[in-house]
Amino acid sequence: MLFIVALLTLTLAVLAGYLFFVAGSPKPASSVEAAAVPPKTVSAVPTDEELEKKTLFEGKKFFNLKNDNDQKIAVIQINMELVYFKKIKEIKDVKKKIDANDGEIKEIVSTYFQDMTLEEARKVETREKAKADIKKQINDLLKTSEKMKIEGDIVYAVNFIEWFYQ
């Protein structure tokens, strides 16, 4: 009995060694295969020290949604914040620039929700699409008033603190 246990243990050790050293080693890719795979681009995430936040509306803000049925009123209640870069080499004072365009930024947000229906507001993907669309429109607004061409975005992200609809 002891002989059988020793034989099985030795066999298990040999098989584990084979799997570990021989079968588990990756094969080197040929130069053709390596050229076919594009290199991954690493996008740098800014640190907290590089970003600043601005709450766009004081308290809760209500917007009327586009309504196909004239008998019911559809509204969305949001509160949102802009996350923007503190320093951009082409802009002297980023906070001052965003504050100077506060009215236009709020108009972009209100106009965006005027074209949204209640059914669209209920969808999860609409919230993510709204973040991306509003961020792009705000960045376009902030870049158009600059004399120099700005590389990258000024506003890093748009966050909806609240998103309630009815």
N, C-alpha and C positions, 0 to 999 in steps of 0.2 A: 504494500500500500504506500509506503514511504517512497519507494522507487517511482511509482506512477505520479505522485504529486511533484517530485523533483523533475521528472521528465516533462510534465505539463508546464511547470514554471519556466524551465529552460526554453521550451518551445515558444511560450508567450513572450519571453524576453527577446528572442531572436526575431520574431514577427514584429514586435514593437520597434526594434532597432531598424529593421528593413523599412517599415513605413516612415519612420522619422527621418532617416538619412537618405534613402534612395527614392521612394515614391513621393514623398512630400516636398522635395526640392523643386522650385519652379524652373522651367526651361528658359534659357535666355532667348529673348525675342530677336528675330533677324532684323537687319537694318531696314528691310522693306516694311515689315510689320510695325516697327517703331516709327517710321516716317508717316504711316497711314493714320496713326493716332495723334490728334492735335494736342499740344501741351495745355494743361489746365491753367486758366488764369486765376490768380489769387486776388480777390478784391479785398482791399484793406478796410477793416471796420474802424471808424474813428473812435478815439478814446472819449471818455466823458469830459475831459478837460478841453477837447476841441469843439464840443457842441454846446449849444445853449438852447433853452426852450422858451417859447412864448405862447401863453394861452390866448387864443384868438378872440374869444367872446367872454365877457363878464357874465358868469352864471350860465343858465341854459338858454339856448337860442332855438326858436321854432321857425320852421320853413314850411310853406304850403307845397305839397307835392302835386304833380300833374294828375288831374282826375278825369277819367273818362265818363264817370257817372256823376251828373250834376247834383244829385240828392245828398251825397255824402262828402264830407270834407276830409281830406287826407293830409296829415301833417307828419313831419319828422322833427324830433327834438335832438339836437346835437350839442356837444361841446367839444372843441378840438384844440390841439396845440400844434405849433410848428416847431420842429427840431431843425436848427440851422447851424452852419459852421460859424464859429466866433470870428475867425480870421480867414480872409481870402486876399491873396496878394494884390489883386486888381482893385479891391474896394477898401477905402480907408476905414470906414466904420459900418460894419454889417448890420448891427442892431439899429443904428440910425436909419439906414436904408430901408429896413423892413418896417420900422415905425412910420417912415415917410410914405410908404405904399400901403399902409394899413387899410385904408378905404377901398382901394382897388382889390386887395386880397379878399376882403369880406364880400365884395361884389362878385368875385369869381366863385366863391363858395355858394352864395345865395343863388346865382344864376345856374350853377350846376344842379342844385336840388329842384329848381323849377321844372326841369325836364325829366325828373325821375318820377315814376309811378309808385304806388304803394306796393304793388306786386314785386317790382324791382327792389325796393327797399327791404323786403323780407328775405331776399336771397343773400346767402353768406358771401358769395363771390362779388356781389355788388359793393360791399364795404371795402374790399381790397381794391377793386377797380376804381372806386371813388378816391381812395388814398393816392393811387398812382396818377390818376387824371388830374386831380387838384394839385398835387405836387408838381407835375409837369407844367401846368398852366401858371402857377406861381413863379416857378423858376424862369419860364419864358418872359413873364412880366418884369421880373427883377433884372434879367440880362438885357432886355431891349433898351433900358434907359441908360446903360453904360456905354461909354465911348469906346472902350477897349473890349476885345473879345475875351469872355470869361470861359476858362476851361472847367468842366465839371459843373456840379450843381451848387447852388447857394443853400437851398432848403434840402436837408438830408432826408427828412421824413415828415409825414403828416399823420398824426395820431388822433383817432376819435376817442375821447374820454367817455363820452356818452353817445348812444345811438339808439333812440327809441322812436318807434313809428306807430301810427294808428290811423 
